[in-house]
Amino acid sequence: MNILLYVAVVLIWGTTWIGIAVQSHYATPVVAILWRFAISALLLWVVLLFSGKLQRIALKDHLFCMLQGLCVFGLNFICFYTAVKYVNSGLESVIFSMAVFFNAINALIFFKQKPSPNFGPAALLGLGGIILLFWHDLINSQFNAQLLLGIGLCAVGTYGFSLGNMISVRHQKRGLNIFSTNCYAMTYGSLVMLSLALFTGQDLMPPMNFPFLSSVLYLAVFGTVIGFSAYFSLVGRIGASKAAYSTLLFPLVALTVSTFFEGYVWTLNAVFGILLILLGNYLMFSKFEIGKKLFNSQKNYEKQA
């Protein structure tokens, strides 16, 4: 089941960039995010109410759902959507891969969960692979104030995503249903986006044409309802650190799709980058604890010295 959830998350979130790119042509970031999560929330409300599966939760839990909505279904996406004006997609992917480290740190802070012995080596391999994969984008970035702003927005958005992961862990530890908490969180996130759109005088009605409707439906149904439910299930089943490692595989799927539809040309450093990411992914879930082996080897060396 874990493998199925992991593959589903990677395949779905590795292709959502298509829908996001289409959306951006027809709506502002706030309105695009509003439509995506409003439809997602509505779908969950309908399914959960008609199936009798909607879980009633305490006021305190609602407050955490509201915070989760801000972190995962709202403000973090504003950061990412705005950041693309200042940084290229490669740099954004590199920064978002820091979710692996943010999740490990936050899990230790909030739940006293120590990362597995393989976490460090696997995360470094994955991060190194991402850097190689987008090496040309990184070296072509011009260092200026706008670049720093873009990096800052990506970092804030990624940390918000990580905090949302921690809130999901908190929900599941309390025995709360993922679909219900996601429903509440998406609703709160949508209401915040609606408030922002109204406050700033934005047009809430983008063109109701096929490209926009198909993209928003794909993002709402697959990218949000199914994608986030599968991802947060993974967070509860295998831990936030391991679940976040899936973020390193999104570019692999995205670039594979781009190869067939946009003529992306693979370079040698991109191939080596993919190999490093796959090696790190294998190591993350391997029973062979390389981190502990290296630590013990160092310890034995110091004793002999």
N, C-alpha and C positions, 0 to 999 in steps of 0.2 A: 504493500500500500504506500509506503514511504517513497519508493522509487517512482510509482505512478504519479503521486502528487508532485514530486520533484521535477519530473519530465514535463508534466502539464504546466507548471509555473514557468519553466524555462522556455517552452515553445510558445506559450501565450504571451508572456511579457517580452519575449524576444521579437514579437511581431507587432506589438501595439504602437511602435513608432510610426508605422504606416498610417494608422488612424489619427494619431496626434498631428502628423504632418498635414494631412488633409484638413483636419479641423482648423488648424492655424490659418488656413487661407480664407475661412469664412467667419471666424469669430475671434474676439479678443480672448486672452488667456482666462480671465475670470469667467466670461460667459461660456467658453468651451468647457471649462471644469465644472461649472454649474450644470450644464446639460448632461454631461457624462454621469455625474454622481446623483443627480436628481432622478434620472431614469433608472439607475442602478438601485437606488433606495426604493423607488416605486415598485419595481419588480420584486424586490425582497418583501416589501410590505404585503403585496398581493399574495405571493406564494405562502408566506408564513401565516398570514391571517386565515386563508382558505384551508390550509392544511392543519391549522390549530397548533402550529409549532412555535409561534412567537412567544418568547419567554419574557415574563414580566420581571423587571429588575428594580433594585432599590434606587433611591435618589442619588446616593453616593456613587453607584455604578453608572448612572446616567451622566454624572459629572465627568467620570473617567471616559465615557463614550464620547462626550462632547470634546474632551481634550484629544482623544484619538482621532476624531473627525477633523480637528484643526491640523494635527500632525501628519495624517496620512491621506485624508480625503479633501484637502483644501490648500492650506498655506504652503505646504511643501511643493505642491504642483505649481503654484504661482512662482515660487523660487526657480523651479526648473524651466518653466515656460519663458520666464523673463531672462534667465541666464543665457539661453541660446542666442540672444541678441549680442552677447559680449564674448562668448567662448564657443569654440567648435564642438561638435558632437563627441569627438575623441576625448577632449579634456573633460567634458561632462561625464563621460563613461568612467574615466579614471577616478574622478572624485567620487562618483556614486559607488564605486567599488569599495570605498572606505566604509561602507555600511557593515562590511565584515568585521572590521576593527571596532567600529562604534558599538555594534551589538555585543561583542565580547566584553568590552569595557562596561557598558551599561548593565549587562547581565551580572557582572561581578559586583557593581555598585548597588544595584537594586535587589538582587536575589542571591548574592554571595555564590554565584555559580562560576566555578573556575573552568576556563576553556580546556579542551582535550589536549593531550601532549602533542598531537599532530597539528594543532591549530596554527601555531606560529609558522612552521615551515610551509604548510599548505597555503596560508594566507599570503605569505611573501612570494611564493611561486605564482599564485594567481594575480597578485598586484603587478609583479614583474611581467607577466604575460599580457596584461591589459596595456601596460606602458609600451611594450614592443608592438602590440597590435595597432596602436594608434600613434606610433612614433613620429610619423611624418606630420600628422596634425599637431602634435605637441611642439615640434621644433619650428613649425611655421607660425606659431602663435607669437604675436608681438606684445612684449611686456609693457603695459601701460595701466592707467587707473581703471579703464573699462574692463580690462582683463581681470584685475584684482576684484572688481565688483562682481563679475561673473563667477569667479572662483568662490567668493564669499557666499553668493546666493546658492551655488551648488552644494557647498559644505553645510549651510543652514538647512537646506531642503533634505539632504541626506541624513543629517542628525535628527531632523523631525521624523523622518521615516523610521529611524532606529527607535526613537521614543515611542512611536506607535507600535512597534514590535513589542516593546516592554509592557505596554498597556494590554496588548493581546495576551501576553504571558500571564499578566495579573488576572485578566478575565477568566482564563482557562483554569488557573489555580483555584479560583473561586467557584468553579463548576458552571460558569456561564456559557451559553450556547454561542458558537462563533457566528452563525448566520444572524442571530438576533442582535448581538453586539455590533456586528458590521452594519446591520440595517439602521440601528440607532445612530451609529457614528457617521454613516453616509448622509443621513438626514440632517444631522447637525452641521456637517461640513457643507452640505448644499445650502442650508439656511444662511450660513456665514457668507458663502459666495454670492447668494442672492442679495444680501444686505450690502455687500461691497459694490456689486453691479449697480444697484439702485442709488447708493450714496454717490457714486462717481458718474452717474448719468449715462451708463452704457446701454446700448440697444440689446434687449434680451432675446430678440427674435432674429437669428441668423437666417440666411436663405434656406428654405425647406426643399433643397434639391437632393438628388440621389447621392452625390458624393458626401455631403455633410451628414445626411441621415444614416447612410450605411456605415460611415466611420464612427459616428457617435453610438450607434447600436452595437457595433463590434466592441468598442471600448467599454460600453456599459455592461453588456452581457458577458463577454469573454474576459476582457481585460480587468474588469472590476468584480462583478458578482462571483464568477468562477475563479479568476486569477487570485484575488485577495483571499477568498475562502480557502483555496488550496494552500496558499502561502502561509496564512496564519495557522492552518492545521499543521503544517510542517513545523512551524515555530514551536507549537505545543508538543509535537511528537519527537522531534530530534534536537530541539534547542535553537535559540535565536542565532547563534554563531554559525552553525552548520546550514541552517535555512538561508541565511544571508549569502552564503557562498554561491547560491544559484544566480545572484546578481552578476557574477563574473562570467557566466555563460550566456547572458542575454546578447552581448555583442556578436558572439559566434553565430547565433541564429539570425540576428539582424543582417550581418554581412553575407551570410549564405543566401538569404532572400534577395539582398541587394545584388548579388552576383548574377542571378537569373533575370531580375527585372530592371536593374539600373546599370548593369555592365561593370560592377565593381571588379577591379583587377587585384588579385592577391599578390603580395610582395613576399620576399623571403622572411623579413622580420615579422610580418603578420602570421606566417605559417609557424614560425618558432614561438610566437606569442600564444597561438592556439594550443600548441603542444605543451607549453608551460602551464596554461590554464587547466588543460585536461589532466596533466600530471598532478597538479595541486588538488584538483577535484577528487582524483583517485586516492590521494594521500589523506585528504580530509575524512574520507569514509572507510579508510583501510584499518584493519585490526592491528597492523604492524605499527607500533608506536615509535616512530623515528625520533620524535622529540625526546622521549624518555631515554632512548638508546644513546643519543648524542650527549644528553646530560650525564648519563652513567659513565660514558667513555671519558668525558672531561673529568669527572670525579676520580676515576681510576688513574688517569694520567697525573692528576695533581697529587694523588697518594704516592705514586711511584717516584715523582719528582721530589 
